[in-house]
């Protein structure tokens, strides 16, 4: 297939003092031999040998810069502003692509113009050489469940650039699951129907002592930011404080959350505030039934009644509540 028929793919690599790994990252991009590639490196002013490595391959790099920035999210946003391709992803400076990954992704976008997101599997590579094949980004049974999970395997998940620019930029006040927030924003606007999965690994995700995934405790970082996103979204959907407090104390078991006050954009034809509210209310009610907390379960049923959520779940809950009252 001739060059002009392949959609342009824009890859941004944010970098800071990863000189020991970045050469493998760069080579994994340029050795794809993809004929319509835009490769951008945004370095945060590295003081190791990173710049030396970048200069070694700069003839194959569309654009690169090294200057102080505000962190990874800021670097990616700077790169995204320069992107002109039809397909976008970022590749961190300690990860690397599988051979032919970009061709695999491009073919899926070409075969179905309605697709917004193409995602594959990932190889998780540990410092001792151990390799685990991971499914990567996956969808739950309902859109609301996928939103609540707020989990995206970013290295193996590619977007149409126009879509990512619509829902972006990345939140620069987050440092661990900024991609998770971006994913939630996408789901709120477009749902999960235009997602396509490739059942093969596209990328190698390196886990080492210097990586954020390994060097920081989940409960203090990833969970902290995820809980902040979901509680903020619950507040946006109009859930009472009793529900948001329950999520902090019982589901996430963390007392620390950001007060984000995000201006969430939502498409009522995909994910309405009401649907989100009912999803969390039902989970709250079901949890308390399961743990035999009659008072809280009754309160949850009352909230569903006030929201006119007349469905099988509510009928079943009223019956369960009635039976428990009689037994008691």
C-alpha positions as CSV (number, residue, x, y, z in Angstrom):
1,X,0.0,0.0,0.0
2,X,1.4,3.4,-0.9
3,X,2.3,6.0,1.6
4,X,-0.6,8.4,1.1
5,X,-3.1,5.7,1.8
6,X,-1.9,5.2,5.4
7,X,-3.4,7.6,7.9
8,X,-0.9,9.8,9.7
9,X,-0.1,8.6,13.2
10,X,1.2,11.1,15.8
11,X,3.2,9.7,18.6
12,X,4.3,11.9,21.5
13,X,7.0,10.8,23.9
14,X,7.3,12.8,27.2
15,X,10.8,12.4,28.6
16,X,12.8,13.3,31.7
17,X,16.1,11.7,32.7
18,X,15.3,8.3,31.1
19,X,18.6,8.1,29.1
20,X,19.0,4.4,30.0
21,X,15.7,3.5,28.3
22,X,14.8,6.1,25.7
23,X,17.0,4.7,22.9
24,X,14.9,1.5,22.9
25,X,11.7,3.7,22.9
26,X,12.9,5.8,20.0
27,X,14.0,2.8,18.0
28,X,10.7,1.0,18.6
29,X,8.9,3.9,16.9
30,X,11.2,4.6,14.0
31,X,11.8,0.9,13.3
32,X,8.1,0.4,12.7
33,X,8.9,1.8,9.2
34,X,5.4,3.2,9.2
35,X,5.2,5.5,6.1
36,X,3.1,8.3,7.6
37,X,4.5,9.0,11.0
38,X,4.7,12.1,13.1
39,X,7.1,11.5,16.0
40,X,7.4,14.2,18.7
41,X,9.6,14.2,21.8
42,X,9.0,16.7,24.6
43,X,11.8,16.5,27.1
44,X,11.6,18.3,30.5
45,X,15.2,19.4,30.6
46,X,17.0,16.2,31.2
47,X,20.4,16.3,32.8
48,X,21.5,12.8,32.0
49,X,22.4,11.4,28.5
50,X,18.9,11.8,27.1
51,X,19.6,14.7,24.8
52,X,22.7,12.9,23.4
53,X,20.5,9.9,22.5
54,X,17.7,12.1,21.0
55,X,20.3,13.9,18.8
56,X,21.6,10.6,17.5
57,X,18.2,9.9,15.9
58,X,16.9,13.5,15.3
59,X,16.7,13.0,11.5
60,X,13.8,10.5,12.2
61,X,12.1,12.7,14.7
62,X,9.6,15.2,13.5
63,X,10.1,17.6,16.4
64,X,11.8,17.6,19.7
65,X,12.5,20.1,22.5
66,X,14.2,20.0,25.9
67,X,13.1,22.6,28.4
68,X,11.7,22.7,31.9
69,X,8.0,21.8,32.1
70,X,5.3,21.2,34.7
71,X,5.4,17.4,34.5
72,X,4.3,14.6,32.3
73,X,0.8,15.8,31.6
74,X,2.1,19.2,30.6
75,X,4.7,17.7,28.3
76,X,2.1,15.5,26.6
77,X,-0.2,18.5,26.2
78,X,2.6,20.5,24.6
79,X,3.2,17.6,22.2
80,X,-0.5,17.2,21.4
81,X,-0.8,20.8,20.4
82,X,1.7,20.1,17.6
83,X,0.1,16.9,16.4
84,X,-1.4,16.9,12.9
85,X,-2.0,13.2,12.5
86,X,-5.3,11.4,12.3
87,X,-4.4,8.9,15.1
88,X,-2.8,9.8,18.4
89,X,-1.1,8.2,21.4
90,X,1.8,8.9,23.7
91,X,4.6,6.5,24.4
92,X,6.6,7.0,27.6
93,X,10.4,7.1,27.4
94,X,10.8,3.8,29.2
95,X,8.3,1.7,27.1
96,X,8.6,0.4,23.6
97,X,6.3,-0.8,20.8
98,X,6.0,-4.3,19.4
99,X,7.0,-4.7,15.7
100,X,4.3,-3.7,13.3
101,X,2.1,-2.2,16.1
102,X,1.4,1.0,14.2
103,X,0.3,-0.9,11.1
104,X,-2.0,-3.1,13.2
105,X,-3.6,0.0,14.7
106,X,-3.9,1.9,11.4
107,X,-5.6,-1.0,9.7
108,X,-8.3,-1.1,12.3
109,X,-9.0,2.6,11.9
110,X,-9.0,2.3,8.1
111,X,-11.3,-0.7,8.1
112,X,-14.0,1.0,10.2
113,X,-14.2,4.8,10.0
114,X,-16.7,4.9,12.8
115,X,-14.2,3.6,15.3
116,X,-12.9,6.2,17.8
117,X,-10.5,4.0,19.9
118,X,-8.4,1.0,19.1
119,X,-6.7,-0.9,21.9
120,X,-4.6,-3.9,22.2
121,X,-2.9,-6.1,24.8
122,X,0.3,-5.2,26.7
123,X,3.4,-7.0,27.8
124,X,4.3,-6.0,31.3
125,X,8.0,-6.4,31.6
126,X,9.6,-6.5,35.0
127,X,13.2,-5.6,36.0
128,X,14.1,-9.3,36.4
129,X,13.0,-10.0,32.8
130,X,9.7,-11.6,33.8
131,X,7.0,-10.9,31.3
132,X,3.2,-10.9,31.8
133,X,0.6,-10.6,29.0
134,X,-2.1,-8.2,30.2
135,X,-5.5,-7.5,28.5
136,X,-5.1,-3.8,28.7
137,X,-8.1,-1.5,28.4
138,X,-11.4,-3.4,28.7
139,X,-15.1,-2.5,28.9
140,X,-17.6,-3.4,31.6
141,X,-21.1,-4.6,31.0
142,X,-22.6,-1.1,31.2
143,X,-21.2,2.3,30.4
144,X,-21.7,3.5,34.0
145,X,-19.5,0.6,35.3
146,X,-16.8,1.4,32.8
147,X,-16.9,5.0,33.9
148,X,-16.7,4.1,37.6
149,X,-13.7,1.9,36.9
150,X,-11.9,4.9,35.3
151,X,-9.2,2.5,34.1
152,X,-7.4,2.7,30.8
153,X,-4.2,0.9,29.7
154,X,-3.0,4.0,27.9
155,X,0.2,2.7,26.1
156,X,-1.8,0.2,24.1
157,X,-4.9,2.5,23.5
158,X,-4.9,4.8,20.4
159,X,-7.5,7.5,19.7
160,X,-8.5,9.5,16.7
161,X,-6.7,12.8,17.2
162,X,-9.8,14.9,16.6
163,X,-11.5,13.0,19.4
164,X,-8.7,13.4,21.9
165,X,-8.4,17.1,21.2
166,X,-12.1,17.4,21.8
167,X,-12.0,15.8,25.2
168,X,-8.5,17.0,26.2
169,X,-6.2,18.4,27.3
170,X,-4.8,16.1,30.0
171,X,-5.4,17.4,33.5
172,X,-2.1,18.9,34.6
173,X,-3.0,18.7,38.3
174,X,-2.9,14.9,38.1
175,X,0.2,12.8,37.9
176,X,-0.9,9.2,38.0
177,X,-4.2,8.6,36.3
178,X,-4.5,11.7,34.2
179,X,-5.2,9.2,31.4
180,X,-8.0,7.8,33.5
181,X,-9.7,11.2,33.7
182,X,-9.3,11.7,30.0
183,X,-10.9,8.2,29.4
184,X,-13.9,9.2,31.7
185,X,-14.3,12.4,29.8
186,X,-14.4,10.5,26.5
187,X,-16.9,8.0,27.8
188,X,-19.2,10.7,29.1
189,X,-19.4,12.2,25.6
190,X,-19.2,9.2,23.3
191,X,-20.1,6.1,25.3
192,X,-18.2,2.8,24.7
193,X,-19.7,1.6,21.4
194,X,-16.9,2.9,19.2
195,X,-14.1,1.0,20.9
196,X,-12.3,-1.8,19.1
197,X,-10.0,-4.4,20.7
198,X,-7.0,-6.1,19.0
199,X,-6.3,-9.4,20.7
200,X,-2.5,-9.2,20.5
201,X,0.2,-7.1,22.4
202,X,1.0,-3.7,20.9
203,X,3.4,-2.4,23.5
204,X,5.9,-3.4,26.1
205,X,5.2,-1.6,29.4
206,X,8.3,-1.5,31.6
207,X,8.0,-1.8,35.4
208,X,11.2,-0.7,37.1
209,X,12.2,1.0,40.3
210,X,12.1,4.4,38.8
211,X,8.6,4.1,37.2
212,X,5.6,5.7,38.9
213,X,3.7,2.4,38.9
214,X,6.4,0.7,41.0
215,X,7.9,3.5,43.0
216,X,4.7,4.7,44.7
217,X,2.1,3.0,46.8
218,X,-1.2,2.6,45.0
219,X,-3.3,3.6,47.9
220,X,-1.4,7.0,48.2
221,X,-1.3,7.8,44.5
222,X,-3.4,5.9,41.9
223,X,-6.2,5.2,44.2
224,X,-6.1,8.7,45.6
225,X,-6.6,10.3,42.2
226,X,-9.1,7.7,41.0
227,X,-11.3,8.3,44.1
228,X,-11.1,12.0,43.6
229,X,-12.3,11.7,40.0
230,X,-15.3,9.4,40.9
231,X,-16.4,11.4,44.0
232,X,-16.2,14.6,41.9
233,X,-18.3,12.9,39.2
234,X,-20.8,11.7,41.8
235,X,-21.2,15.2,43.1
236,X,-21.7,16.4,39.6
237,X,-24.4,13.8,39.1
238,X,-26.3,15.1,42.2
239,X,-25.7,12.3,44.6
240,X,-26.2,13.1,48.3
241,X,-23.2,13.4,50.6
242,X,-24.2,10.2,52.3
243,X,-23.3,8.3,49.1
244,X,-20.0,10.2,48.3
245,X,-18.9,9.7,51.9
246,X,-19.7,6.0,51.7
247,X,-17.5,5.7,48.6
248,X,-14.6,7.4,50.3
249,X,-14.9,5.4,53.5
250,X,-16.0,2.0,52.4
251,X,-15.2,1.5,48.7
252,X,-11.9,3.4,48.4
253,X,-11.1,3.4,52.1
254,X,-9.2,6.7,51.9
255,X,-9.7,9.9,53.7
256,X,-7.7,11.9,51.2
257,X,-9.3,13.2,48.0
258,X,-8.8,16.1,45.7
259,X,-11.7,18.6,45.6
260,X,-11.6,18.8,41.8
261,X,-14.8,20.8,41.0
262,X,-14.5,19.7,37.3
263,X,-16.8,21.0,34.7
264,X,-17.8,17.7,33.2
265,X,-19.2,17.7,29.7
266,X,-21.9,15.0,29.2
267,X,-23.9,13.7,26.3
268,X,-27.3,12.7,27.7
269,X,-27.8,10.3,24.8
270,X,-24.8,8.3,26.1
271,X,-24.3,8.9,29.9
272,X,-26.8,11.1,31.6
273,X,-26.5,12.5,35.1
274,X,-29.5,10.5,36.1
275,X,-28.1,7.2,34.8
276,X,-24.9,7.9,36.7
277,X,-26.8,8.8,39.9
278,X,-29.0,5.6,39.7
279,X,-25.9,3.4,39.1
280,X,-24.2,4.6,42.3
281,X,-27.5,4.6,44.3
282,X,-28.1,1.0,43.3
283,X,-24.6,-0.1,44.2
284,X,-25.0,1.7,47.6
285,X,-28.3,0.0,48.3
286,X,-27.1,-3.4,47.2
287,X,-24.0,-3.2,49.4
288,X,-26.1,-2.4,52.4
289,X,-28.6,-5.2,51.7
290,X,-25.7,-7.6,51.4
291,X,-24.2,-6.5,54.7
292,X,-27.6,-6.5,56.4
293,X,-27.6,-2.7,57.1
294,X,-31.4,-2.3,57.0
295,X,-31.4,1.4,57.8
296,X,-29.0,2.4,55.0
297,X,-30.6,0.0,52.5
298,X,-34.0,1.5,53.3
299,X,-32.6,5.0,52.7
300,X,-31.2,3.9,49.4
301,X,-34.6,2.5,48.3
302,X,-36.2,5.8,49.3
303,X,-33.7,7.8,47.1
304,X,-34.5,5.5,44.2
305,X,-38.2,6.1,44.7
306,X,-37.7,9.9,44.8
307,X,-35.8,9.5,41.5
308,X,-38.7,7.5,40.0
309,X,-36.4,4.6,39.2
310,X,-39.2,2.1,38.7
311,X,-37.4,-1.0,37.5
312,X,-36.8,-4.6,38.5
313,X,-34.0,-3.6,40.9
314,X,-36.4,-1.3,42.8
315,X,-39.2,-3.9,42.9
316,X,-36.8,-6.5,44.1
317,X,-35.3,-4.2,46.7
318,X,-38.8,-3.3,48.1
319,X,-39.6,-7.0,48.3
320,X,-36.4,-7.7,50.2
321,X,-37.0,-4.7,52.5
322,X,-40.5,-5.9,53.2
323,X,-39.3,-9.4,54.0
324,X,-36.6,-8.2,56.3
325,X,-39.1,-5.9,58.1
326,X,-41.5,-8.8,58.7
327,X,-38.7,-11.1,59.9
328,X,-37.4,-8.4,62.2
